[in-house]
């Protein structure tokens, strides 16, 4: 318990999950982040972070489909210490300090290339809908499996996150090493 407390204390920044100044004392801020607290009351922190991320994704979905105005990108979360360790230990990819991002061009590409029910049925897949994007934070934060699947067409490492809901949901991320983004 003391080790966990010390580890959480190192992360103390006085901020709430929404990025605003926390109304909790330092002691309370640390306590509500312990596994004992979350096991008893639920993972409020993960739920709050997922909500913030879903709101950012929703903002991109509602924005103009025209990407000629430049890249519309949102940071939807940080790569956790645990995820970075898994990726380093199993894949040899160091993503510590990286952030998960999504941009309007990626959303447009996914909907345009994978959103047609008839085309996806011919491929043996289910078409992606705009509602599916709201699942991204949960997939990233609690994946069933993370694996390296190789390089994409432009030579970037690609990581696959798998999370089972009603069927199988996959999320692919390219590692943008120069920008510390996934």
KARAUR-V350803 format. One record per backbone hydrogen bond with DSSP energy under -1.0 kcal/mol. CO is the residue of the C=O (numbers start at 1). NH is the residue of the N-H. E is the energy in kcal/mol with one decimal. If there is no record, write none. Layout:
BEGIN
co=[CO | CO]
nh=[NH | NH]
e=[E | E]
END
This chain:
BEGIN
co=[1 | 2 | 3 | 4 | 5 | 6 | 8 | 9 | 14 | 16 | 20 | 25 | 26 | 27 | 28 | 30 | 31 | 34 | 35 | 36 | 37 | 38 | 42 | 43 | 44 | 45 | 46 | 47 | 48 | 49 | 50 | 51 | 52 | 53 | 54 | 55 | 56 | 57 | 58 | 67 | 72 | 74 | 77 | 80 | 81 | 82 | 83 | 84 | 85 | 86 | 87 | 87 | 95 | 98 | 99 | 100 | 102 | 103 | 104 | 105 | 106 | 107 | 108 | 109 | 110 | 111 | 114 | 116 | 117 | 118 | 119 | 120 | 121 | 130 | 131 | 132 | 133 | 135 | 136 | 137 | 138 | 145 | 147 | 150 | 152 | 156 | 157 | 158 | 159 | 160 | 161 | 162 | 162 | 163 | 167 | 169 | 171 | 173 | 175 | 176 | 176 | 176 | 180 | 181]
nh=[5 | 6 | 7 | 8 | 9 | 10 | 11 | 12 | 22 | 19 | 16 | 29 | 30 | 31 | 32 | 33 | 34 | 38 | 39 | 40 | 41 | 42 | 44 | 47 | 48 | 49 | 50 | 51 | 52 | 53 | 54 | 55 | 56 | 57 | 58 | 59 | 60 | 61 | 62 | 70 | 104 | 102 | 100 | 84 | 85 | 86 | 87 | 88 | 89 | 90 | 91 | 93 | 98 | 79 | 182 | 76 | 74 | 107 | 108 | 109 | 110 | 111 | 112 | 113 | 114 | 115 | 128 | 120 | 121 | 122 | 123 | 125 | 124 | 133 | 134 | 135 | 136 | 139 | 140 | 141 | 142 | 162 | 160 | 158 | 155 | 152 | 175 | 149 | 173 | 147 | 171 | 144 | 145 | 169 | 165 | 163 | 161 | 159 | 177 | 179 | 180 | 181 | 99 | 176]
e=[-2.5 | -2.5 | -2.4 | -2.6 | -2.6 | -1.5 | -1.0 | -1.1 | -3.1 | -2.4 | -3.4 | -2.9 | -2.2 | -2.4 | -2.6 | -1.4 | -1.6 | -2.3 | -2.8 | -1.5 | -3.0 | -2.1 | -2.0 | -2.1 | -2.4 | -2.4 | -2.5 | -2.0 | -2.2 | -2.4 | -2.9 | -2.4 | -1.8 | -2.2 | -2.7 | -2.0 | -1.7 | -2.5 | -2.1 | -1.5 | -2.4 | -2.2 | -3.6 | -2.7 | -2.2 | -2.3 | -2.7 | -2.3 | -3.2 | -2.8 | -1.5 | -1.7 | -2.1 | -2.5 | -2.7 | -2.8 | -2.8 | -1.9 | -2.9 | -2.6 | -2.5 | -2.5 | -3.0 | -3.0 | -2.2 | -1.3 | -2.9 | -2.6 | -2.2 | -1.7 | -1.1 | -3.5 | -1.1 | -1.1 | -1.2 | -1.6 | -1.3 | -2.4 | -2.7 | -2.4 | -2.4 | -2.8 | -3.5 | -2.6 | -2.1 | -2.4 | -2.8 | -2.4 | -2.5 | -2.4 | -2.2 | -2.8 | -1.6 | -1.7 | -1.7 | -2.4 | -3.1 | -2.9 | -1.1 | -1.2 | -1.0 | -1.6 | -1.8 | -3.1]
END
